[in-house]
Amino acid sequence: MEKILTNTTEFSSSTKNEFSLSKFKDLNGRDFGILIGVLLLMISSIFVFTYFRPYFEAIHFERLETLPGQILVYTLLGLLVFQVSFLIYLGYLYIKYKPVQSVTDEALPTCTIIVPAYNEGRLVYDTLMSISASNFPKGKMEIITIDDGSTDDTWYWINKANRDLNHSLTVYQQPENRGKRHALHRGFTTGTGEIFITIDSDSVVEKNTVRNLVSPFVVNKNCGGVAGNVKVLNKKQGIIPKMLNVSFVFSFEFVRAAQSSLGFVLCTPGALSAYKREAVMHSLKDWIEQKFMGNYATIGEDRAMTNLILKQGYDVQFQKNANVLTNTPTGFKTLHKMFTRWGRSNVRETLAMNSFVFKNFRGKNKGGARFVFINQWITLLLAIPMVMLMLYFFFTHPFLYLTSALVGTFIFSSIQMLFFTKKYNFIEALWAYPYSLFYMFALFWIYPFSILTVKNGGWLTR
């Protein structure tokens, strides 16, 4: 329990809005070198691009002299205009977003919290203890944890937590590992709460997280699902968690916040989500028996459940004030496997959404929801062609490609950096630049690869 409180305290102290350059002293030599090196590289690319602008313009004008060149240039220009327009639209929705404040104890619904665990060891103990410490009426909170056939000491830590919490937990042990979806299914079919909450077994929640997460169901009777705000717990464990820390904040507190203004959040994360009982029960059979290209779906259970709830006409919202701190990959191998898993489920659920998004599936915000969906489709359709185009430019005009790519990456990274700085602190925000550079050169292939291997439903990390 002391470990949980320490982690939460460190997180809270690091989220203050600080712009002081004195924070550089907290960086080690390697991190300082990476940040300064990447910034110098990107800033110098702007000067290089400006200096060689006449040369680059001559290449573009030469391309415009041919019909294929004209088609290419104007297509890319049109896509750029669409993406900028979409970003502006998200900004407009973000400005409208306001998290729901916690309702009173009397108004809070009963909830069942489900924690599936597989080979998590001590981490599941920390998760369960943090949930139990929640500022939520004990008589309205049921905690179920399922050991999904672990081969390590996970079952020991689950039972230790149960003993330390006076046997207030409901614990199950699956005879064999069947996957997270089946573990959650057991919780859904045995839980008694009006609201189901799912929490990953490598995550810890803050004291007010649970009550903030379920409050939208009280305020909005059409709310069918709520996405929690996922933060990086292990951001001191390497460069990758530091970069993901900035990426997660932008993905949740900007993108999902904007989607929430439409009641159309596309994915409730496995780390922390809540669902209305009726919405889950109505789609439970389709969810557990979901197939894709002839195979049972074994990944992306969170995105699949979100899709099925949206299909029923419910709103799915995001709660910025419902924080969960989760462990993220620290190495490249685990990172690219996680992104590949996410990519495959995104492809599958984008295709599945075709069945209802252009029908009269909801009472309001249908136009905005379809705009978000169209952007998903454009990203999907262009993933492979854009990589091929990138490789073509790299081998035919390497200097032009690298310079323009660095300039474009700097511009987009600056949006993320400024957003993070406004909410948290300046030095941590600078990791937006290395992350974008890292993604451009080391992770660009993942989404196209996910499309080409979408039939493979393996968990990859287990």
C-alpha positions in Angstrom: 0.0 0.0 0.0 2.9 2.3 0.7 4.1 1.7 -2.9 0.7 2.8 -4.3 0.7 6.0 -2.2 4.2 6.8 -3.3 3.5 6.3 -7.0 0.3 8.4 -6.7 2.1 11.2 -4.9 4.9 11.3 -7.5 2.3 11.5 -10.2 0.4 14.3 -8.5 3.5 16.3 -7.9 4.6 15.9 -11.5 1.4 17.2 -13.0 1.7 20.8 -11.9 1.9 23.3 -14.7 5.5 24.3 -14.7 7.5 26.1 -17.3 10.7 26.6 -15.3 13.9 25.8 -17.2 15.5 24.9 -13.9 13.7 21.5 -14.2 16.5 20.6 -16.7 18.6 19.8 -13.7 16.4 16.8 -12.9 17.4 15.2 -16.2 20.3 12.7 -16.4 23.0 13.2 -19.0 21.5 10.8 -21.5 18.0 12.3 -21.4 19.4 15.8 -21.6 21.5 14.9 -24.6 18.5 13.3 -26.4 16.2 16.2 -25.8 18.7 18.8 -26.9 19.9 16.8 -29.8 16.4 16.2 -31.2 15.5 19.8 -30.7 18.6 21.1 -32.5 18.0 18.6 -35.4 14.4 19.7 -35.9 15.1 23.4 -35.6 18.0 23.2 -38.0 15.8 21.4 -40.5 13.6 24.5 -40.6 16.6 26.7 -41.5 17.7 24.1 -44.1 14.3 23.9 -45.6 14.1 27.7 -45.8 17.5 28.0 -47.4 16.9 25.3 -50.0 13.3 26.3 -50.7 14.0 27.4 -54.3 15.5 24.0 -55.0 12.5 22.2 -53.4 10.0 24.4 -55.3 11.8 23.6 -58.6 11.2 19.8 -57.9 7.5 20.4 -57.2 7.1 22.5 -60.3 8.8 19.8 -62.4 6.4 17.3 -60.9 3.4 19.5 -61.8 4.4 19.3 -65.5 3.1 15.7 -65.7 -0.5 14.5 -65.1 0.5 11.8 -62.6 2.5 14.5 -60.7 -0.4 16.8 -60.7 -2.7 14.1 -59.4 -0.2 13.3 -56.6 0.4 16.9 -55.5 -3.2 17.9 -55.4 -4.2 14.6 -53.7 -1.7 15.2 -51.0 -2.7 18.8 -50.7 -6.4 17.8 -50.3 -5.4 15.3 -47.6 -3.5 17.9 -45.8 -6.5 20.3 -45.9 -8.7 17.5 -44.6 -6.4 16.6 -41.7 -6.0 20.3 -40.7 -9.8 20.7 -40.8 -10.2 17.6 -38.7 -7.7 18.8 -36.2 -9.5 22.2 -36.0 -12.8 20.4 -35.5 -11.3 18.4 -32.6 -10.0 21.6 -31.1 -13.6 23.0 -31.2 -15.0 19.9 -29.6 -12.2 19.9 -27.0 -13.1 23.5 -26.0 -16.7 22.3 -25.4 -15.6 19.4 -23.2 -16.2 19.4 -19.5 -15.8 16.4 -17.2 -18.7 15.4 -15.1 -18.2 16.2 -11.4 -18.8 13.6 -8.8 -22.4 13.1 -7.6 -23.3 12.5 -4.0 -22.9 9.1 -2.2 -26.6 8.6 -2.3 -26.9 9.1 -6.0 -24.0 6.8 -6.9 -25.1 3.5 -8.5 -23.8 0.2 -7.3 -20.8 -1.1 -9.3 -19.0 -4.3 -9.9 -15.2 -3.8 -10.5 -13.6 -6.6 -12.5 -9.9 -7.2 -12.5 -8.6 -9.9 -14.8 -5.1 -11.0 -14.2 -2.5 -13.2 -16.0 1.0 -13.6 -14.8 1.1 -10.1 -13.1 2.6 -11.3 -9.8 2.8 -8.5 -7.1 1.3 -5.9 -9.5 -2.3 -7.3 -9.0 -1.9 -6.9 -5.3 -1.2 -3.2 -5.7 -4.1 -2.9 -8.1 -6.6 -4.4 -5.7 -5.4 -2.5 -2.7 -5.7 0.8 -4.6 -9.3 0.0 -5.6 -10.2 -0.9 -2.1 -8.9 2.4 -0.9 -11.3 4.3 -3.2 -13.5 7.0 -1.9 -16.6 5.1 -2.8 -19.4 3.7 -0.5 -18.3 0.2 0.4 -21.8 -1.1 0.4 -22.1 -0.1 -3.3 -18.8 -1.6 -4.5 -18.2 -5.2 -5.4 -14.7 -6.2 -6.4 -14.2 -9.4 -8.5 -10.7 -10.6 -9.6 -10.1 -13.5 -11.9 -6.8 -15.3 -12.2 -6.8 -16.3 -15.9 -4.7 -19.5 -15.5 -1.5 -17.8 -14.4 1.7 -19.8 -14.2 3.5 -17.5 -11.7 2.5 -16.4 -8.2 -0.4 -14.2 -9.3 -2.9 -16.4 -7.4 -0.9 -16.0 -4.2 -1.0 -12.2 -4.5 -4.7 -12.2 -5.2 -5.4 -14.3 -2.1 -3.0 -12.1 0.0 -5.0 -9.0 -1.1 -8.2 -10.8 -0.2 -6.9 -11.7 3.3 -5.6 -8.2 3.9 -8.9 -6.8 2.9 -10.9 -9.0 5.3 -12.0 -11.3 2.5 -14.1 -8.6 0.9 -13.1 -9.6 -2.6 -14.7 -12.2 -4.8 -11.9 -14.3 -6.4 -11.9 -16.8 -9.2 -9.2 -19.0 -10.7 -9.7 -20.1 -14.3 -8.4 -23.7 -14.8 -6.5 -22.6 -17.9 -5.5 -19.4 -19.7 -8.4 -18.5 -22.0 -7.7 -14.8 -22.6 -8.8 -11.5 -21.1 -12.1 -11.5 -22.9 -13.2 -14.8 -21.2 -12.0 -13.6 -17.8 -14.0 -10.4 -18.2 -17.0 -12.4 -19.3 -17.0 -14.3 -16.0 -17.1 -11.0 -14.2 -19.9 -9.7 -16.3 -22.0 -12.9 -15.8 -21.4 -13.1 -12.0 -21.3 -9.4 -11.0 -24.4 -7.8 -9.5 -23.7 -4.0 -9.9 -25.7 -1.5 -12.0 -22.3 -0.4 -13.5 -19.5 -2.7 -14.6 -15.9 -1.3 -14.2 -12.9 -3.0 -15.8 -9.4 -2.3 -14.5 -6.2 -3.9 -15.7 -4.1 -5.8 -13.1 -1.0 -3.7 -13.7 -2.7 -0.4 -12.9 -3.5 1.6 -9.8 -6.4 4.1 -9.4 -6.5 7.3 -7.4 -8.8 7.8 -4.5 -11.6 9.5 -6.4 -11.3 7.7 -9.6 -14.2 5.2 -9.2 -16.8 7.7 -8.1 -15.7 10.1 -10.9 -15.9 7.3 -13.5 -19.5 6.3 -12.7 -20.9 9.8 -12.2 -21.7 10.3 -15.9 -24.2 7.4 -15.7 -26.2 9.4 -13.1 -26.1 12.7 -15.0 -26.7 11.3 -18.5 -29.3 8.5 -18.6 -28.2 7.7 -22.2 -24.6 7.1 -21.1 -23.7 3.5 -21.9 -19.9 3.6 -21.4 -17.2 5.8 -19.9 -13.5 5.8 -20.7 -11.0 6.6 -17.9 -8.0 8.8 -18.1 -4.9 6.6 -18.5 -1.6 7.9 -17.2 1.9 6.3 -17.3 2.9 4.9 -14.0 6.4 3.8 -14.8 7.6 7.0 -16.6 10.9 6.9 -14.7 11.8 3.5 -16.1 13.3 4.6 -19.4 12.9 6.7 -22.5 9.9 4.9 -24.0 7.7 5.5 -20.9 8.7 9.2 -20.9 7.7 9.5 -24.5 4.4 7.6 -24.0 3.6 9.8 -21.1 3.2 12.8 -23.5 1.5 10.7 -26.2 -1.1 9.3 -23.7 -2.0 12.8 -22.4 -2.7 14.0 -26.0 -4.6 10.8 -26.9 -6.8 10.9 -23.9 -7.1 14.5 -22.7 -7.4 16.0 -26.2 -8.6 13.4 -28.7 -10.9 11.4 -26.3 -12.1 14.6 -24.7 -13.1 15.9 -28.1 -14.9 12.7 -29.0 -16.7 12.8 -25.6 -18.3 16.1 -26.6 -20.1 14.1 -29.2 -20.8 11.1 -26.9 -18.8 9.1 -29.4 -15.5 8.0 -27.8 -14.3 5.2 -30.0 -12.4 3.1 -27.4 -12.9 2.7 -23.7 -9.4 1.5 -22.6 -8.8 -1.8 -20.9 -6.9 0.0 -18.1 -10.0 1.7 -16.9 -13.5 1.7 -18.3 -17.1 1.6 -17.1 -20.2 0.2 -18.7 -24.0 0.3 -18.0 -25.2 -3.2 -17.1 -28.1 -3.2 -19.6 -25.8 -2.2 -22.4 -23.3 -5.0 -21.6 -26.0 -7.7 -21.2 -27.6 -6.7 -24.5 -24.4 -7.3 -26.4 -22.6 -9.8 -24.3 -23.4 -12.8 -26.6 -22.2 -11.0 -29.7 -19.1 -9.8 -27.8 -17.9 -13.1 -26.4 -18.7 -15.0 -29.7 -17.2 -12.3 -32.0 -15.4 -13.6 -35.0 -13.3 -11.9 -37.6 -12.3 -13.6 -40.9 -13.5 -16.9 -39.5 -11.5 -16.8 -36.3 -12.7 -15.9 -32.8 -11.6 -12.4 -31.7 -9.0 -12.7 -28.9 -7.7 -9.1 -28.8 -9.3 -5.6 -28.7 -12.1 -6.6 -26.3 -12.3 -3.0 -25.1 -12.8 -1.5 -28.5 -15.3 -4.3 -29.4 -17.4 -3.6 -26.4 -17.3 0.1 -27.1 -18.5 -0.5 -30.7 -21.4 -2.7 -29.5 -22.5 -0.1 -27.0 -22.3 2.8 -29.6 -24.3 0.6 -32.0 -27.2 0.5 -29.5 -27.4 4.3 -29.6 -25.8 4.9 -26.2 -23.3 7.8 -25.6 -19.8 6.8 -24.7 -18.0 9.5 -22.7 -14.5 10.3 -21.3 -13.8 11.3 -17.7 -10.6 13.4 -17.4 -10.9 13.4 -13.6 -11.0 9.6 -13.4 -7.3 8.8 -13.4 -5.6 5.4 -13.6 -1.8 4.9 -13.6 -0.6 2.0 -15.7 2.6 0.3 -16.6 3.7 0.8 -20.2 6.4 -1.0 -22.3 10.0 -0.1 -21.6 11.5 -1.8 -24.6 11.0 -1.7 -28.3 10.0 -5.3 -28.7 7.1 -5.0 -26.3 6.1 -1.6 -27.6 5.7 -2.6 -31.2 3.8 -5.7 -30.2 1.4 -3.5 -28.1 0.9 -1.1 -31.1 0.4 -4.0 -33.5 -2.3 -5.5 -31.3 -4.0 -2.1 -31.1 -3.7 -1.6 -34.8 -5.3 -5.0 -35.6 -8.2 -4.4 -33.4 -8.6 -0.9 -34.8 -8.8 -2.3 -38.3 -11.4 -4.9 -37.3 -13.6 -2.5 -35.4 -13.4 0.2 -38.1 -14.8 -2.4 -40.5 -17.4 -3.5 -38.0 -18.6 0.1 -37.5 -19.6 0.3 -41.1 -22.7 -1.8 -40.2 -24.3 1.1 -38.3 -22.6 4.4 -38.4 -24.4 5.6 -41.5 -27.8 4.5 -40.3 -30.0 6.3 -37.8 -28.2 4.7 -34.9 -28.4 7.7 -32.5 -30.5 10.7 -31.8 -27.9 13.4 -31.9 -24.4 14.3 -33.2 -24.6 11.8 -36.1 -22.8 14.2 -38.4 -19.9 14.7 -36.0 -19.7 11.0 -35.3 -19.5 10.2 -39.0 -16.8 12.8 -39.5 -14.7 11.1 -36.8 -15.4 7.7 -38.5 -14.5 9.0 -42.0 -11.1 10.1 -40.6 -10.7 6.6 -39.2 -11.4 5.2 -42.7 -9.0 7.6 -44.4 -6.2 6.6 -42.0 -6.9 3.0 -42.7 -7.1 3.3 -46.5 -4.0 5.4 -46.8 -1.7 3.6 -44.3 -0.1 1.3 -46.9 0.0 3.8 -49.9 1.5 6.5 -47.7 4.4 4.2 -46.6 5.0 3.2 -50.2 5.0 6.9 -51.2 7.3 7.7 -48.3 9.8 5.0 -49.4 9.6 6.3 -53.0 10.4 9.9 -52.0 13.1 8.7 -49.6 15.0 6.9 -52.4 14.3 9.4 -55.2 14.7 12.7 -53.3 16.2 11.7 -49.9 17.3 15.3 -49.0 13.9 16.8 -49.7 12.1 14.0 -47.9 14.1 14.1 -44.8 14.1 17.8 -44.5 10.3 18.2 -45.1 9.5 15.2 -42.9 11.5 16.8 -40.0 9.8 20.1 -40.5 6.3 18.5 -40.5 7.2 16.4 -37.5 8.3 19.4 -35.6 5.1 21.3 -36.3 2.9 18.4 -35.2 5.1 17.6 -32.2 4.8 21.3 -31.1 1.0 20.9 -30.9 1.4 18.0 -28.5 4.2 19.7 -26.6 2.2 22.9 -26.1 -0.9 21.0 -25.0 1.1 19.0 -22.5 2.9 22.1 -21.2 -0.4 24.0 -20.6 -1.6 21.2 -18.3 1.5 19.7 -16.8 5.2 20.7 -17.1 7.5 22.0 -19.8 10.4 19.6 -19.5 8.3 16.4 -19.7 6.4 18.0 -22.6 9.7 18.1 -24.7 9.5 14.3 -25.0 6.9 14.9 -27.7 9.7 15.7 -30.1 11.8 12.5 -29.6 8.6 10.4 -29.7 7.5 11.8 -33.1 11.0 11.3 -34.5 11.0 7.7 -33.0 7.6 7.0 -34.5 8.6 8.4 -37.9 11.7 6.2 -38.3 11.1 3.2 -36.1 7.3 2.6 -35.8 5.9 3.9 -39.1 5.5 0.4 -40.4 3.3 -0.9 -37.6 -0.1 0.1 -38.8 0.4 -1.1 -42.4 1.7 -4.3 -40.9 -1.3 -4.6 -38.7 -3.6 -4.2 -41.8 -1.7 -6.9 -43.7 -1.8 -9.3 -40.7 -5.2 -8.4 -39.3 -6.4 -12.0 -39.3 -3.7 -12.9 -36.7 -5.4 -12.4 -33.4 -2.5 -13.5 -31.2 -1.9 -11.5 -28.0 1.8 -11.2 -28.9 3.0 -10.3 -25.4 1.8 -13.5 -23.7 
